[in-house]
Amino acid sequence: MKNRWISILLALVLTVGLTACTTDRGEERSSSSETEQEPVSVSSSEPEPESEPEEQEWESGDPYPYAEPAMGSNFPVVAQLSGEAVTWGPATNMDEENRPIACLQLQEQYGDYNVNFIGPDEKRIYLTFDEGYENGNTADILDILKEKNVKAVFFVTGHYCKTNPELVQRMIDEGHIVGNHSMNHPNFTTITPEEMYEEVKELHDYVQENFDYTMFLFRYPEGVFSEQSLAVLQDAGYQTSFWSYAYNDWDQNNQPDPDTAYQKVTGALHPGAIYLLHAVSETNSEILGDFIDEARSQGYEVSVYNIPPVENPREGASASSQTESSSESQTESQSESGTEAE
């Protein structure tokens, strides 16, 4: 009997102990769940900076992202350069790639003025047209370029812009480059640096105001230039285009035979060729489509004008060469001379 009561007491003790342990563990779990809270997101009062879009690297063959001309000049520095006309021409001596040796030499001599006598040594050609007045062929030329999906350069004068605004607008609308050929088409070696600048700026401003288009490419009237004139254009922030091929196509009363002209222009194909053609020429209008087809059949790309600006402008350049380093040169040069870019 005594043993039985002892057994009952032990059972009661064990039961009470187990109950107490269970209660304690439940309280611990409850306490733990109360102290564990979800993390609170803290919003910053300052917005996160927007990531800048990655700058796409220019690839040869694409349109070049030319900068807007600075339109300034450092006349005291320019005045120290030679104003004598430089005699030049593509001539007839060619290298093994059919490139005019004279143009290669001129490019080497004057390249740091941001000029192009010939393009890079790539199987690519550039079509440029000079427009002094209209002879009824430009619309046909634009039709052919559109059909062939070719972008060209049209160098226009002030007279041409004022008398043919619809054609200039069409050039812009169809993706061609409209180049500055000066307001009044003077010989740039017979006028002062200040007058040169005004010839360029007057047309630049006229086209900007009337067509909402910013010019950046220049060609000298008659192709006549001096070191002074090269410096004026460079300081204005313009790139100057000469040519590595041209022929007698400008006299509308003495037009070349189309077959002969076709043989000339196709026979002159070379890497980096800059073709100067006159839009007044009926012959050019007649052979243009076939010429483009032949150039392509020989493996040439008929390219938009995309020759990069010079990376190392001449010493003393002010506003010129459309690169970050040249902008620094402009600031230093103008501080020394006391002049300001307009």
ABEGO torsion letter per residue (X at the ends): XAAAAAAAAAAAAAAAAAAAAAAAAAAAAAAAAAABBBBBBBBBABBBBBBBBBBBBBBBGBBBBBBBBAGBBBAAAAAABBABBBBBEAEABBBAAGBBAAAAAAAAAAAAAGBBABBBBBBBBBBBBBBABBAGAAAAAAAAAAAAGBBBBBBBBAAAAAABAAAAAAAAAAGBBBBBAEAAGBBAAABBAAAAAAAAAAAAAAAAAAAGBBBABBBBBGGBBBAAAAAAAAAAGBBBBBBABBBBAABAABBBBAAAAAAAAAAABBBGBBBBBBAABAAAAAAAAAAAAAAAAAGBBBBBBABBBBABBBBGBBABAGBAAAAAAAAAAAAAAGBBBX
